[in-house]
Amino acid sequence: MAPVRNARVVYASIPEHFPEPGKHIIYDDSQTIDLDNVPLNGGVLVKVLVFSNDPYLRERMRDPSDTSVSFVAPFQLNEPIENYSVGRVVRSESPEFKKGDYVYGALKCQEYVVVDPKVAMRTKQFMRLEVHPDIPLSVYVGACGMPGQTAYFGWREFADPQPGDVVFVTTAAGPVGSFVVQLAKASGLKVIASTGSEKKVEFVRSLGADVVFNYKTANTEDVLKKEGPINIFWDNVGGEVLGYALANAASRAKFIECGQMSGYNTGYPAIRNVEQIFVRGLKVYGFLAYNHTYYKPDFYREIPPKVARGEIKYREDIKHGLDKLPEAIFELQKGENEGKSVIIVAEA
Ligand SMILES: NC(=O)c1ccc[n+]([C@@H]2O[C@H](COP(=O)([O-])OP(=O)(O)OC[C@H]3O[C@@H](n4cnc5c(N)ncnc54)[C@H](OP(=O)(O)O)[C@@H]3O)[C@@H](O)[C@H]2O)c1
């Protein structure tokens, strides 16, 4: 077969604030690949079907020579970005994968990728995927993928829910937040949830959250004063809201520090009321999902069947074609995504 297009999305320059499509993140369709003859060196050739767009990608868009402490390495300039994907094996020289297998892992953002499974599996970033017939592939980068795992791992590890607890969840309409809302409700707790648009508020209400508000039109501090104090704070945003949560925490409340969305593009603001950590004896957990992968077997046993039965709900913001990814990245960093941001790269 003649070589085919192998479009990719490249990290082109370092953003100071928001990553702009066509400037910092670029779609490039100039490359081709010979699917029959590209050397695999014991690896597998994967056709990428679904590419995930997640907030943490912004952390990777820094100076590649930056040696400061971070949970993730910077992208290399003029190279494809990389993230969680679902793909299908086109050719395999690995005994562990065969043609037609679905796979999940952190892959280079290209239409076709050669993966060395020895390296990828050692870093626990590449696996064969058992696809449930009632679950769309896109969900395997959302509720049944890394964001779902984040909610599930963090809740199991740190929440320790007690009868009567009040939980506050931010970015509650996103894949992590909406999953946490459902876990908290399943534990019988009162859930206060914030999000940034009326449509998102409606979705979070449909999940059973008790108090849902649009933080752009309501006053977060007033809501927490009225509905708190809070025993568990699932923090996806940091900044000003974290300050309000500290001021409205119950004694010995748990703060699960999952993300700092408010600071990724514009810099991390100073946090008010930090003395309350001491005054109220708070437990503050800095949480990175990849440190808790021992929950993965339980996650894959429990969650996909629940999703298939409609017992765990999700909302997706799907775009078709890798050329839409740079714009989708920008939108997500601005907070404009309506659900889990996903790119369908190709049909199975
Ligand atoms: N610790 C871990 O291992 C781990 C793993 C995955 C994700 N996370 C974190 O979990 C959080 C949620 O992730 P997700 O995948 O579920 O994301 P998401 O909800 O799909 O997208 C991010 C959302 O953040 C909200 N947001 C709040 N303040 C914002 C601001 N100042 N600027 C832009 N957006 C703002 C927006 O929703 P609203 O309209 O509701 O404001 C936006 O839609 C993020 O902080 C992410 O980094 C952590």
The ligand as a MOL file (V3000), in Angstrom:
LIG
                    3D

  0  0  0     0  0            999 V3000
M  V30 BEGIN CTAB
M  V30 COUNTS 48 52 0 0 0
M  V30 BEGIN ATOM
M  V30 1 N -4.5080 15.1620 40.5210 0
M  V30 2 C -4.6620 14.4130 39.4480 0
M  V30 3 O -4.0930 13.3200 39.3050 0
M  V30 4 C -5.5870 14.9190 38.3770 0
M  V30 5 C -5.9430 14.1020 37.2830 0
M  V30 6 C -6.8760 14.6090 36.3630 0
M  V30 7 C -7.3710 15.8950 36.5050 0
M  V30 8 N -6.9490 16.6550 37.5640 0 CHG=1
M  V30 9 C -7.4770 18.0070 37.7520 0
M  V30 10 O -8.8670 17.9430 37.9800 0
M  V30 11 C -9.4590 19.1500 37.5430 0
M  V30 12 C -10.6430 18.8340 36.6520 0
M  V30 13 O -10.1880 18.1120 35.5290 0
M  V30 14 P -11.2150 17.6770 34.3840 0
M  V30 15 O -10.4880 16.7840 33.4640 0
M  V30 16 O -12.4630 17.1930 35.0200 0 CHG=-1
M  V30 17 O -11.4420 19.0760 33.6570 0
M  V30 18 P -12.7310 19.7750 33.0490 0
M  V30 19 O -13.7210 19.9790 34.1250 0
M  V30 20 O -13.1710 19.0990 31.8100 0
M  V30 21 O -12.1570 21.1580 32.5360 0
M  V30 22 C -11.6780 22.1230 33.3370 0
M  V30 23 C -12.8040 23.0000 33.9080 0
M  V30 24 O -12.2420 23.8550 34.8930 0
M  V30 25 C -13.1620 24.8680 35.1420 0
M  V30 26 N -12.5110 26.1070 35.5900 0
M  V30 27 C -12.5850 26.5980 36.8340 0
M  V30 28 N -11.8850 27.7160 36.9640 0
M  V30 29 C -11.3340 27.9640 35.7760 0
M  V30 30 C -10.4940 28.9920 35.2870 0
M  V30 31 N -10.0560 30.0050 36.0390 0
M  V30 32 N -10.1470 28.9280 34.0070 0
M  V30 33 C -10.5760 27.9190 33.2250 0
M  V30 34 N -11.3670 26.9150 33.6500 0
M  V30 35 C -11.7410 26.9460 34.9100 0
M  V30 36 C -14.0400 25.0000 33.8910 0
M  V30 37 O -15.3130 24.5330 34.2980 0
M  V30 38 P -16.3570 25.5090 35.0110 0
M  V30 39 O -17.1730 26.0820 33.9080 0
M  V30 40 O -17.0990 24.6200 35.9190 0
M  V30 41 O -15.5630 26.5620 35.7230 0
M  V30 42 C -13.4240 23.9860 32.9290 0
M  V30 43 O -14.3960 23.4360 32.0970 0
M  V30 44 C -8.3620 19.9780 36.8780 0
M  V30 45 O -7.8400 20.8950 37.8000 0
M  V30 46 C -7.3080 18.9340 36.5570 0
M  V30 47 O -6.0210 19.4590 36.4580 0
M  V30 48 C -6.0790 16.1930 38.4710 0
M  V30 END ATOM
M  V30 BEGIN BOND
M  V30 1 1 1 2
M  V30 2 2 2 3
M  V30 3 1 2 4
M  V30 4 1 4 5
M  V30 5 2 4 48
M  V30 6 2 5 6
M  V30 7 1 6 7
M  V30 8 2 7 8
M  V30 9 1 8 9
M  V30 10 1 8 48
M  V30 11 1 9 10
M  V30 12 1 9 46
M  V30 13 1 10 11
M  V30 14 1 11 12
M  V30 15 1 11 44
M  V30 16 1 12 13
M  V30 17 1 13 14
M  V30 18 2 14 15
M  V30 19 1 14 16
M  V30 20 1 14 17
M  V30 21 1 17 18
M  V30 22 2 18 19
M  V30 23 1 18 20
M  V30 24 1 18 21
M  V30 25 1 21 22
M  V30 26 1 22 23
M  V30 27 1 23 24
M  V30 28 1 23 42
M  V30 29 1 24 25
M  V30 30 1 25 26
M  V30 31 1 25 36
M  V30 32 1 26 27
M  V30 33 1 26 35
M  V30 34 2 27 28
M  V30 35 1 28 29
M  V30 36 1 29 30
M  V30 37 2 29 35
M  V30 38 1 30 31
M  V30 39 2 30 32
M  V30 40 1 32 33
M  V30 41 2 33 34
M  V30 42 1 34 35
M  V30 43 1 36 37
M  V30 44 1 36 42
M  V30 45 1 37 38
M  V30 46 2 38 39
M  V30 47 1 38 40
M  V30 48 1 38 41
M  V30 49 1 42 43
M  V30 50 1 44 45
M  V30 51 1 44 46
M  V30 52 1 46 47
M  V30 END BOND
M  V30 END CTAB
M  END
